[in-house]
Amino acid sequence: MSRLIIASNRLPVQIQGSEGSIKLSPSPGGVASGLSSLSGFYEYVCIGWPGIPSEDLTTKDRSKVVRKLKKEDCHPIFISQEQFKNYYEGFSNETIWPLFHYFPIHALYKRRFWQSYKEVNELFCEEIVKVAKPGDYVWIHDYHLMLLPQLVREKLPDVEIGYFLHIPFPSFEIFRLLPWRTELLNGLLGADLIGFHTYDYVRHFLSSVCRIVGLEHNLGQLNMDNRLIKVDAFPMGIDYEKYANSSKRQAVRQEIQRIRKRVGDRKIIISIDRLDYTKGILERLEAFDWFLTQYPEYRGKITLIIVAVPSRTHVEEYMTLRNDLEQLIGRVNGEYGTIGKMPVWYLYRSLDFDKLTALYNVADVALLTPLRDGMNLISKEFVSTRTNGSGVLILGEMAGSSSELGEALVVNSNNKAAIVNAIKQALEMPLEEQIERNRSMQRRLSRYNVSRWASDFLEALSDAKSIQKNLSVRKLTKKEEQILKRRYKKSRKRLFLLDYDGTLVGFQPRPEKAEPDNEILSILRKLSDNPKNEVVIVSGRDKGTLSKWLGELNASLIAEHGAWIKEKGKDWECIEPLRKEWKETIKPILELYADRTPGASVEEKDFSLVWHCRRSDPGLADIRTQELRNHLLNLTANLELGVFEGSKILEIRRLGVSKARAVKIWLEKQQWDFILTAGDDYTDEEMFEVMPEGAHSIKIGLEISKARFNLDSNKAIRQLLKELAGE
């Protein structure tokens, strides 16, 4: 039976104690608690750090830890104190964390951090390889393990790998600051499915992949090394029923009564976060201070309960933040408090489930305004506990959950005036409106809970793998290749119809640099010199370039997608009357768009005009291409012209000109014993469509095609042609 192998920095449980006294306790953090909620729905094993440095464990302790954790379906990764310092505290939390949360001023770029990050990711890979069985899924979590998908892919090429990032993915302008940006992206692209909390993060990731790695997506699908990768948004849910039923627990009811007795009839606002500069705790406290200044009638009538969970206590920025927060709390209480009635209650600690949900239940308002947050599950937990429908959520728009919780009072976390107004609106909101807002959010949260989130992700992972398998079914297998070679060997009249760019040679950023290398020239020379073979090179390039590059071969040439043909031993012939008057109208338009798009250019051929944008900014190129395409479609509606969009090009040419029409000249010459045609883009689909039954048509790249077979790359077709040339 297939299992789910979950890899995350922390195991759902952590080790406590030493010197022979080893105990297990739940791990802190949203990821660990979220994953622990899956135990009732999936058979899985977890791989992660057990929460204690390897130096603190004797050999005997390690064995005991392994045995204890195995009973919990967990496998520990033992890392040293130095590795922990550089991998976790260093690269993960002093490089990636601030950068991905848009605080580049706090990001440190130290090579020793990076080296430890790589080492620990490799340790995780080694353990996954040990644990994995055929048919298992691997689900990798969060920013600590961004290299792991590709490391696992290299060791287990057929395993299904999913990756989920629980923090924001930044815009390209921020991400590009990272010295190891390419390595991290390539690491993530080892997965079959890459998930984020919101579509904004998906968009930022795809933009960075395009600009840094050079891969473009189609509806969130990437093709890397002819392996399909799906990228999508999966907003993480919570265990809704657990929080909705929390008030039924006796311990929770007792805690509610205790809080109410102390607070009296004052309104309660809660603020619960890890003590982190990304959470906007200081900013919201300053807004609360301003609120008490603006609306003195509320003094003594409201209490703000701040729960700040300790985080990275040894890091200077966090120590400074705690000091600033506590000073501000002291000032606010000193200015507005009275004996027995302090406006701010401050708890610097984590709370267990009963105390936490008691606060959720007793609060009138939840004030959660992070400056940047991947999701913010606290906002969902608060709404879920409001079984009577009362309570108001004030939520910062930079929290990932704000896209789901639209009925909350959503504010700009940097706009203190907006927070002040939201606090007043929340305190004065009619009960009927509170109930209406909360019920809508609760229905949504109950439907898309944590198990639904996990099942959606895993179903999407299976779908991505199924698409890969469907495409791989069409691959030219070893068996089919042997059949092809036997047919070639037995035949006497053979026809090769071979596309040039992207097929015989790989695409180049500068198309003028794509001249044939010695290897492909040698292969083509051997094939074309064989008296049994007829070799035809089919290209979109102009006839002058083809003559210069390939004119010495004993082969026929087709230029400009079929506009010009040159049978071997003959001169170039035009198969369509040469009419250029339409160019006088179209060319100035293309030049205008090229002038507005840095890096773009216009190429003129006898029968076509081509707008190139491969060297332009990808985002701008996409916009300009669509604008230009719409402009040209309207302009050419009554002309015998076609507008064709290819990879980073837009081509305008006569409708009567096509590769299909040109190759028919050779197809109709005689009965061929063997036909092999190969191509890689949309213009070659015309050629594949007219191939007779029994022809070996090959699409370069694992994409849906009218060709019978696919090959991974131009290297693969070269190798095949090389072997045929040697027969």
N, C-alpha and C positions, 0 to 999 in steps of 0.2 A: 504493500500500500504506500502511496506517495505521502511524504511528510513535508512539512514546512520547516526549513532551516532559517531561523531568524538570527541575524547578526546585528548587534548594536553595541555601542560602547559599554553600557551597563547591562548586566543581567537583571531580570525582574526581581531577583533576590540578591542580597549582598552578604559577604562574610563579615562577621564581627568577632573580636576576641583574638587571643593568641595563646601561646604556651600551653597547648593542649585543649583549651576551651574554645571550640569553634561553634558559633551560632549563626543562624540565618535570620535575616530580617528583610522586609520589603525595601526595594531601592527607591530613592526619591526621584522626582522628575516626571514630566508629562509623558515622555516616550515610554519609560519603563512601566508606568501605571496603565497607559493605554494598551500596551502589548500584553500585560497580565490579564486584561479583560477578555482576551481571545481564547483563554484556556478551555472554555466550555464549548467552543465551536470548531477548533482545528486541532489535529494531532501535530505537534511541533516540538522541535528542540531549539534551545537558545544557546548562542555563543556570545560571550562577552567577558568583560573584566569583572572579577568578583568583589572589587572594592577594597582590596588590600595589596600593598606592594609585595613583590615576590621575596624581598629580603626579610620581611616580617614573618615568613613561614619557613619552618624547617621542612626537610624532606618528608618527615612523617606527617606534618601538618598538611602539606600539599596533597598527599594521598588521601587524607581524611576529607579535605575540601572537595576533591574530585568525586569521592564516594557520596558525600552528602548532596552535592549538586546534581549528580547523575540521577538521584532519586527524584529530583525536581525537573528532570529532562533538560538540564543545563550543562554546558561544557565551558570551563573557565579558560581565559587567556591570561597567563601570568606575565606581568610586565614589571620591570624594575622601577624603583623610585625615580631614577634619572629619566627613564623612558616616559614615565607618567608626567614628569615635570615638563619635558620638551614636547611630547606628543599631545597630551591632553591640556595641561595648563598653558603650554606654549602655542603650538601651531593651531590647535582647535579653538582655544578660547582667547588667545591674544593676537591671532592673525585672522582666521576665518570669521569668528564671531563678530568682532567689531566691523570688519569690512562688509560682511553680508547684511549687517544691520545699519549700514550707512553711517558708520562712525570711523572713517578711514584714519582720522587723527590718532585714534587709539591703536591702530594695527601695527604690529611689529613683524618685520620680515627678516627672520634670522635663519641662517642655513642649518644650524643644529636642530631647530624646531622641525624643519622640513625633513631632515634625515631621520629623525625619530618617528615622524608621522609615517614615512614610508616603511620603516622597520615594523611598526606595530600593525599596519595594514597587511604586511606580509605574514605576520604571526596569525592574524585572523584567517588569511587565505589557507595557511597550512592546516589549521584546525578544521576548516570547512571541508577541505579535501579528504581529511581523515574520516569525517562524520558522514559525508554525503553518500547516498545510495542511488542506484539508477531510478529515475522517475521523480526524485525529490525536487522541490522548488527551493530556491535560495532568495530570501527577502532581506535586503541590507538597508539599514536605517541610519540616516542623519549624517551630519557634516564631519563626524570623526572618521568616517570610512569611505571617503569619496574616491579613493584609489582602488578599493576592493573589488568592484564589479569587473574591471578589466583583468585584475590579477586572477580572479576565479575563472573568468572566461578562458584565459590562457591555459589553465590547468584542466578545466572541465568544459570543453568547447560546446557540448551539447546540452548542458544544464540550463534550466529556465531561471533567469536572474531578474529580480525586480529590485528597484532602489527607490527609497522615499526620503525626501529632504524635509525635515520638520521645522526648518527656519526659512526666512525669506531667501530667494535667490535675487541678487542685486542686478541693477541695470548694467549693460555692457560698459558704460563709462566708469562705473565703480569696479566691476569685476576685472577690468583690464589692468588695474593697478597691481594685481597680484603677480609676482614674478613667476610663479608656477601655475599660471592659469591654463596653459595648454595641457600640462600633465593631469590636472584635475579634471578637465573636460574629457580627455581621452579615458581617464579612469571611469567616469560616469557612463561613458558611451559603451562600456563593456556590458551594460545591462540590456535586457530586451524591453523593459518598461521602466520609465523614469517618472516618478510621481511627485507632485507639489501640492500644497494646500490650495492655491488659487491660480487662476489663469494668468494673472499678472506675472507671477513667478515663472510660469511656463513660457510666457512671451519673452521675458528677460533671458531665460536659459537658451531658447532657440536663437535669439539674436546673437548671443555670445558664441554659440556653436557656429553660426554662419560666419561671423566676422573673424573668429580666431582659428577654427578648425577648417572652415571653408565648406561646411555641409549645409545645404538648404533643405528645408522641410516641405512636405506636402501634407496639409491638414494635420500637422503634428506628428508626422512620420518622417524619420530620417533613414537614410540608407548609407551605412558605413561598411566598407569592405563587403558590399553586397549582402549585408545582414540588416534586416528591418528593425528599427528601434522606434517604439511608440513613446511619446511624451504627452502627459495629460495631467489634469487637475483632479485631486481626490481630497475634498475637505474633510479632515479627520473629525470623527464624531466622538461621543462619550458613551458610557454605559448609562443610558437615559433612565432606565427603570431604577437603577441603584440610587441615583440622586433624587428622582421623583418620589421614591418611597422612603427617603431618609428620615422624614419627620415621624415615621411610624416606629422608629427605634427608640427604646426607652432612654438610652444614654443621650440621644440627641434632644429628646423632649426635656430632659432634666437640664441639659446645658442651655436650652432656649430659656427656660424659666429662670435660671441663674443670671443670664445676661439681662433679661427683662427687669429682674428685681433690682439690678444695679443701675440700669439706665433709666428706669422709670418710664415716663411718658414722652421722653425725648425721641425725635426721629433719628434713625441710625443710617449712616452712610458707611459702606465698607470699601476698603481698598486693599486688595490681596495680590501680592506679586513676590517674585524673587527680587532681592535687592540688587538690581541691575540698572545701569545707566540707560538701557534701551527701553525700560518700562515707563519712563516719564513720571516717576513717583514725586520727585521734587517739583516738577511743573504743576502737577495736579494739587499738591499741597499749597503751592503759591496761589493757585486759583481759588482754593478753599479759603485761604487767608483773605484774598480780595473779596470773596463772597461775603464774609463776615463784616468786612469794612463797608461794602455797598449796601448790605441789608442787615443793619444792626438788630432788627426785630427778631432775627433768628438766633441771636446769641443766647446761649443757655437752653435752646430748644432743640439743638441737633448735636450729634456726636459723630465724629469721623473716626472709625476704627481702622487703623493702618496695621496690616500684617505684612511685615517685610521678612521674607524667608532668607536666612543667611546664604550667601553665594560668593565663592572665590574670595574668601575673607582675607587671604594673604596678598591679593593683588592691590596695588596702590590706588588705582582708580576706584575700586570698590570700598576701600577703607576711607577714602576721601568722601565718597558718596554717603556712606553711613554717617560720617561726622557732620556733613552738611545737612543731612536729613534730621538728625537728632537736634542739631542747633536750631533748625527752623521749627521743629515741633515744640521745642522749649520756648521759643519766642512767641509762637501763636498761643500756646497755653498760658504763657505769662501775660500776654496782652488781653486775651478774651476769657480766660478761665476764672472761676470762682472756687471757693473751698467746696469740694465735693462734686463740682461740675467742670470738668476739663473738656474743651471742645475736641481734643484729639487724644485718642487712646492708641498707644503704640506697643506693638508686640514684635520683638525681633526674634522670631523662632518659627519653625514649621509647626503645623497643627495636624493632629490625626483626623481621620474621616469624621468622627462624631463632632468634634469641636468646629471643624471647618464647615460642615453642612448646617450646624446650628447657627453659625454666623450668616450663612446664606439665607436660612429660613427666617431669621429675626430681622434682617436688614430691610429697610424701606427703599434704599437706593444702593446700587453697586456702581462705583466710579472706577472705571478701568480704561485708562487713556495711554497706552504704550506709544512711544515715539516710533517704534517699528516692532512688529511681532509676527512670527510665522503664522500662528493660528490664534492663540489665547483661549484655551479650553476652560479657564475659570469663568469666562462670560457665559459659556454654554452650561456649565454646572450651575451657576446662579439661576439662570432662567428655568432650568429643569426642576429646581426645588420649589418653585413658586406654585404649589398645587392649588392654592386658593385664588391664584391669578393676580394677586397684588404684587407691587414692587416694580421698580423702574431701573432699567439698565442704561447707563451712560457709557458709551463705547467709542474709543478712538478709531478714526477711520483707517489708521495704518495697521490695525490688527487684522489678520487674515479672516477672522470670524465676522468682521463687519459686512462682508459681502453676503453672508447668510442671515445675519440678524439685523435686517434692514428696519425692523419695527422699533429697534432701540433708538435712543437719542444719540445719533452718530455725530461726533464733533472732530474738528481738527485739533490734535493733541497739543499743538504749539500755540493755539489761539486761546489764551486764558479767558478772554471775554466770552468766548463761545462756551467754555466750560462753566463759567459763572452762570450764564443764562440757562444752560442745561440743568444745573443743580436746582435753580429756582423753579424751572418748568417741572422737573421731576418731583420736587416736594409739593407742588401745587396741582399735580395732575389728578384729575378725577378718577375714582376707582374704576368706573366703567371703561375708561380709556386704557388704564393699566391692564385690565383683564383682557381687553381686545388685543392689545399689542402682544402680551405674553402668550396668549393661547395660540396665536399664529406662529410664533417662534417655537413653541413647545411641540406643535404638530410636526413642524419641520425637523426638529431635533429628534423626536421619537422615531420618525421614519428613517432618518439617516444617522443611525447610531454607530458605535465603534465597530460592531460586527458587520454592519452594512458597508462601512468604509473598507474594512479588510476584504470582504467578499467581492466588492466591486473591483478593488485593486487586483486581486488574484484572478478574477474572471478576465480582466483586461490583459493580465500577463499571459493567460492561456490563449486568449484571442490573438495576441501579438505573435506568439509562438506558432499558432495554427497558420497564420498568414505566411510566416517564414517557411513552414513545411509545405504549404500549397505552392509557393514559388519554387522551392527546392525540388519538387516533384518534376518540374520541367527542366531541371538542370541536365546537362549532357553527362550522363553517368558513364562510368568505366565500361559498362556493358554496351551502351549505345555507341560509345566512342570506338569500341572494337568492331562493332557492326559497320560503322562509317568507314573505318580503315579497310575492312575486307572488301566493301563495295568499291572503294577507290582503287584498290589493288587489282580487282577483276575487270574494271571498266576500261574502255578504250577511248571514249569521247567524254571528256570532263570539262565542266564549266565552273569557274570561280567568279562570283560577283561580290567584291569586297569593298565595303565602305572604308574611307581613309581616317579622318579625324575621330578619335574615340574608339576606333576598332583596331586598325593597324598601328596607330600611335596614340598615346594618351593625350588628353586635353592639356593644353598649356595656357597659363595665365595670359601670355602674349602669343596669340595665334600665329604671328609671323615667325615664331621660333619653333614651329612644329614640323620642321623638315625631317625626312626619314633618316633613321640612324643606320649604321652599317649592318646590324643584325637583320632588320626587316627588309633592307635592300637585297641582302644575300638570299633570304627566304623567297622573296618574290622572283628573284632572278632564276633560282632553281626551278620554281613552279612554272614560270612562263617559258623557260627554255625546253621544258618537256614537251615533245611533239603531240602527246595525247591531251595536253591541257590547253584550255583557252582561259586566260586570266583577264578580268575586267576590273579596273579600279574605279569605283563610283564615289564622287565627291561633290561637295558644295563649293569647292574652291574654283577660282577662275582657271581658264585653260592655260594661261601663261605660267602660272605657278606649278600646275601639274606637269606641264612639259619640261620645266626646269628641274623638278624634283624626280620625276618618274619617266621622262621621255626616252631614256636609254634602255628601258626594259622592253622585252619582247611581249608587251601587253597592250591591251586596249584601254582607253581612258574615257570617262564620262565626267564632264565638268558642269558646274553650276546646277547641280541637282537634275541633270538631264537635258539642259539646254544645248550643250555641245557634246559631240561624240567624236572620238578618234579611234577608228579601228586600226589594229597594228599594221604598220607599213603604209598607212594612208594619212592624209591631212585631216585637220579638224573640219567637221561639218556641223552646220546649224540645223536643228530639226524643227525649228519654229521661225517664221519670219521675224527679223530683228526690228522691233519698233521701240523707239526710245522716247517718244513724245510725252508719255505719262510720267517719266522721271522728272521733267521740268516742273511738274506740279508737286510731286511727292518729296523730292530730295530736299527742298528748302525747309519742309516741315521736320524731316528727320534731323537736319542740321540745327534747327532751333532747339529741339529737345536735347540734342547732344551738348549744345552750348549751356543749357540749364542743368546738365548732369555731369559734374566733373568726372573725368575718366572715360566717358562714353565717346564713341566715334561712329562714323558712317562709312561703309564700304560700298563702292559701286562696282557692279558686275554688268556684263552685257545684258542679261535678262532679269536682273534683280537688284534691289538695294537692301543692304543689311545694316541694322542699327545694333551695335555691340555695346554691352554695358558690363562685361565681366570685371573690368578694373574699377568700377564705380562702387560707392557705398551700397551694400546689399539692400538696405531699407529704402533708400532713395531710388535705387534701380528698379525695385518692384513697383513703387508708386509711378515712376515715369513710364515704365513699360506698359502698365495698364492704361495710363492716360493716353499714351501714344497709340496703343492698340485701338482704343475706343474712337480716337480721332480718325485713324486711318480706315476703320471699318465703315464709318459714316461716309468718308470721302470716296472709298472705292466700291460702294454698293452697286453702282451702275457701270463699272469698268470690269474688264476681264482680268482682274487682279486678285490674288489671294494674299492674306496677311497670316503669316505662320510664326508662332512663338516657339522658340527652342530654348536651349540652355543658355541663358544670358544673351539671347539675341532676339530680334524681331526682323523677319524677312518679308519683303514685299516682292512678289514675282508673278509672272503670267500664269494663269490657271492651267494652260495647256502644257506647261513644263513640269515634268515630274521624273523621279528615278524610275518609277514603274514603266512609264512610256518608253524610256530609253532602254531599259534592260530587255524589254520585249523584243527588241531587234535581235538580240542574241538568242533569246529563248525560242524564237521562231526560225532561226537559221537551220536547225537540224534537230534530230532526236538525240538527247544527251543521255549517256549511261549513268552519269553522276553529276549532281549539281550541289554546290555548297555556296551559300550566301550568308554574309555576316554584316551586322550593323548595330548601331547603338542608340540612335535617336529617332525622333518622330518622322523624319523624312525617309528612314529606312523601312518604316511600317508599310509604306506604299509598295516597296520592293518585295517585302515578305508576302504581301497579299496576292501577288500575281504568280507566286512560285507554284509550279505544277506539283501534283501529288508525288511523294517520294523524294522531293528535294530536301536537303539538309539545311534548313534555315536556322540561324543562331543569333540570338539577341545578346549583346554584351551588357551585362548587368542583370540583377534579379528583379526585373520589373515585368508587369503584365505586357504581353506582346502577341502579335500575330505569328511570330516565329515559332517553330516547333520546339526549340530548345533554348536554354540560357547557359551562358558561361559567366564566371565571376568577373573577369577583367580582360583587358586587351592582352595582358601577359598570357592568359590561358589560351586565347585564340592564336596568339603567336606560336605557342608551344605546339598546338595542334597542327598548324600549317607547317611548322618546322619538321614535325615527324612525317607529315605527308610528303613534303619535299624530299625527304631522305629515302622514301620507299623506292 
